[in-house]
Amino acid sequence: MTGAVAAAGASRLAAARRVVVKVGSALLVERSTGHVHRAWLESLAADVAELRARGQEVVLVSSGAIALGRRELGLAPGKLRLEESQAAAAVGQIRLAHAWKEVLGHHGGTVAQVLLTLGDTEERRRYLNARNTLTTLIRLGAVPVINENDTVATAEIRYGDNDRLAARVAQMVSADCLVLLSDVDGLYTADPTRSPDARFIPEVSRITPEIEAMAGGSASDVGSGGMATKVMAAKIAVSAGCSLCIAAGREQHPLRRIAEGARCTWFVAEATPVTTRKQWIAGMLKPAGELHVDQGAVHALREGRSLLPAGVLKVRGRFDRGDAVVVLAPGEVEVARGLSAYSSADATRICGRRSSELEALLGYRGRDEMIHRDDLVLV
Ligand code: GLU
């Protein structure tokens, strides 16, 4: 890779505010013993601590539950039946979480285990719930360690591979960088284990059918995600404004190595997570309701502030928390669009009221804002 491309990649990781790192089973679990690859994991934990010490937020997506649990249950090598993988995950997940808690604990990190299924990222209400929990954990300084909830996820509701799960998580937490640590160092024009003249691709700025074709087929044998799933993950990440890096994780200190310019493939996002989110809000075809606001609120929005319940005069339409609504100034002029933090029923209850009154009115403590400025676009 050329020096300039490597430097650009390294600075992309250094400049990221929120980084998701996906760790594959093949790296984390020693093939010969079926145990956690301890020294390696400790080196990665030191890298994570370095990022955090620089003020970067880190979320981990870790595979390895099945690989760790199968050995302990004495399951024979080879492909497992679904219920055997689920049983193995139930045993291995405890070991996995414990290993992370120990290695990050050495650096003073608090580890939070989060197990997700497909529905948690595809169904709107559950998505919002998971998003809130994850962002709260991050705000409180914990390091979420996420895996698929393999024990309950049956075939239809599985991701099956953590590459895609990691991309969904990156999108969910508005990460600006996702690193897939794997047993390959990036994308090649063909499978390098089969074609000796396969060329390495350091940077992808657009995922064309040609790029997808290059990824077809190659698979590592311990984890389930091959290059094709990594490119699929890149599509999700990039369209959410998150750049994705496929990097070799075998050596110790894999993140430090990327920062020092090690060879890897970057899928580059043009927009940031906030602008992508805003474009999506602006382009929503069917807002579910209307919030009529006073002149003071219009003024605040134009200054880049959030919409508070106090400035809302009237609520129209039926909508749920997280639905898109139109914001109308006096005279019914559309001034903004955004995602409401409250359902229409709750919004009606609290409109015109101060943030300090909300809890008493609603019976629970919700957000101070009706629409947070990150969820709002002026028109
Ligand atoms: N969720 C699985 C596990 O923890 C791994 C899936 C994958 O390797 O992508 O064992």
Residues whose N, C-alpha, C, O or C-beta is under 5 A from the ligand:
A	BS01	LIG	S25 S62 S63 G64 A65 I66 A67 N147 E148 G160 D161 N162 D163 G223 S224 G225
